[in-house]
């Protein structure tokens, strides 16, 4: 028996919705009956939005409201892939700052732009896709950008407690279409885009009372509390 998670008629904005994880989230929310608006820097998306630019973010939110009249949930999965980071520059302040801006501050810009709409409605769901690199050392760039996103999410959630707007972050490790079951010591378990999308679909639904959580998808780093 399937469970109705009450996304029918909800307007969900997926920033980075053309990507590997974002497209799975968009498809999952759409399958639940949500009106999904895909946003990315590409003109092929429903909304052209650069999460690195506050004016672009504001214009994207305004377009969603103009075309749909409401905004119930926002998922931010717009960030350069970990594979694009230069391991030789792991501790380079310039790369760390760029990665921080491209992931953590991108999430904050979008959340800040969506919040007035959600607060006025007395309801909203915000989810940021972070990563398990934020739980361990060994990669300064990866740790900083993911840990910062989780910290921002928790701060926003606490500020919004009792308003009807929730904020959570989801932390995958390696993401593959067919994830391995085995988990190595000191590493997080693999997960698939579909598994991430299943979790996010619940978090953006009215059924979810969770807020302020940083949730690992796939096994949380083995051997770390």
N, C-alpha and C positions, 0 to 999 in steps of 0.2 A: 504494500500500500504506500503510495506517495504522500508526502506531507506538503501541504500548502504553506509556504513561508511568507505569504501575503505581500508579494512584490507586484502583484497585478495592478497596473495603473500608476505605479511609482516611477518617477523620473530619476534615472541613475546616470551620472556623468562619470565616464571612465577615462581618466587622463593617462595617456600612453596606451590607449585601447587598441592600437594596431600592432602592438608588440607581442612577444611570445607568451607572456603571462596575461597581459592586458586583454588580448583578443579572446582568451579562454574565459576571463571574467565577464567580458561583454556578452559572449555567447550564452554563458550560464544564466546571467541575469535576464537576458532576453527570453530564454526558455522558461523562466519562471513568470513571464508576463510583464516584466518591467519594460518601460520605454527607455531604451539605452541610447545615450548620446556618446559617441566615440570622439575623443579629442586627442590631437597630436599636432606636432609641428608640420606634418604633411598635409598638403591641400586635399588629399584623398579622404581625409577624415570628415566626419560630420561637422566638427568644429575645429578650426585651426587655432591652436593654443600652444604657446611657448611658455612652459612653466618657469622658465628662467627670467621672464619679463613680466613685471607686475601689470603693466598696461594690457599686455596680451591676455593675461589671466582674467583681468576684469572684463575685457571685451568678450572673452569666451563665456563667462558666467552670464553676462548680459544677453548674449545670443541665446543661450539655453532658456532663460526666462522669457525672452521675447517670443520664442518659438513654441515653448511648452507650458509656460505660465507657472511653473513650480520647479523645485529642485529638492528631491528627497534624500539622495545619497550621492556621495562623491568617493571614488576610489582613485588613488594616485599611485600609478605604477610607472611613472615617467622618470627614468634615470638611465644613464649609460650603463650598459652591461658590464659586469665585473671583468669580463674577458677583454674589455677595451682599456682597462687600466694597465699602465706600464709597471711591471713588478720591479724593474730596476729603479723606479722613482717612488717606491713605496713610502719612503720617509721624506720626500721632497715637499716642502710646504706649499709650493705652487699647485702640485697635483692634489694634495690633501684639500686645499681650499677650494679648488675647482670641483672636486668630487662632492665635498660638503654642500656647496651651492647647488650642484646639479641634482642632488637627491634630497637632502634634509630640508634645505631652504625652498626647493621646488614644492615639496609637500606643504610647508608652512604658507607659502604664497597662495596656493590653491585653497587650503583650509581657511585662511583669513578672508579670502574673497567670497567663499560660500557661506561663512558663518552668519552674516547679517540676514540673509534670506532664511536660513534655518531657524535662527533665533526668533525671527518674526512669526514663523509658522509654529514655533514650539515643538519642532520635530526635525531631526536630521541624523544621518549616519555618515561618518567620515572614516575611511580606512586607508592607511598608508602601507605600501609594500616595502618592507625593510629587508633585513637579511641576517642570518646567523653569524656572519663575520663580526657583528656588533657584540657578540657574547665572548669573543676570544681575542687573544693577542696574536702577533705574528704578521699582521698586515695593517699598518697604520692607516692607510687610505681607506681600506674596506671597513675597518673597525670604527673609524671616526664617522664616516657618512651614515652608517647603519645605526650605531649607538645614538647619534644625534637625532636621527629621525624618531627613534623610540622615545627619547627623552622629550622631544617636542610633542609627540603624541600624548604622553602621560600628562604633561603640563596643560595642554589644551583640554584634555578630558577632565582634569581637576577643576579648571576654570569654569567648565560648562556643567559641572555636576548639578543635577536637579532641573536642568533647562529643557530636557527632552532630546538634546543633541548628544550623541555618543561619539567617542573617538577611540579607535583601536589600531594597532599595527600588527602586521602578519610577517613572520620571519622564515622564509625558506632558506635552505642551504643550497646545494646543487639542484638545479631544476632540469629534468629530462622528461621526454615523452613517455619513456618506459623506465621509471626509477628502479634502482636496485634495492633489494630488501636488506642487504647487509649494511651495517654501520660500523665504521672504523673508529677506534679510540681517538678522541680529540676532534672528531668531525661530526657534523650534523647529518642526519639521514636525508637521502634524496627524496624529492617529491616531484609530481607532475603538474603542469599548468592546470589540468582538470581538478586535481586535488586541492590546489590553492583556490581555485574558483569556487569549489564547493564550500570551503570555509568562509570565503568572502561573501558569498551569497547569503549565508546565514547572518553574518555580522551586519550587513546592510539592511536586513529585514526588520520589520516591527517586532518580530519574536525575540530578537536579541536584546537582552538587558545588560550585556557586557559593555563596560567602558573603562578606559585607562589600562587595557591589557596589551601586552606585547606577546603574541602567541607564535610559538614555533610550529611550523607545518613540516611534516617529516619528523624524524626523531630529533629532539633538541640535543645539542652537542653532547656526545657520549663522554661521560666522565667529568662533566661540569655541572655544578649545582645551579 
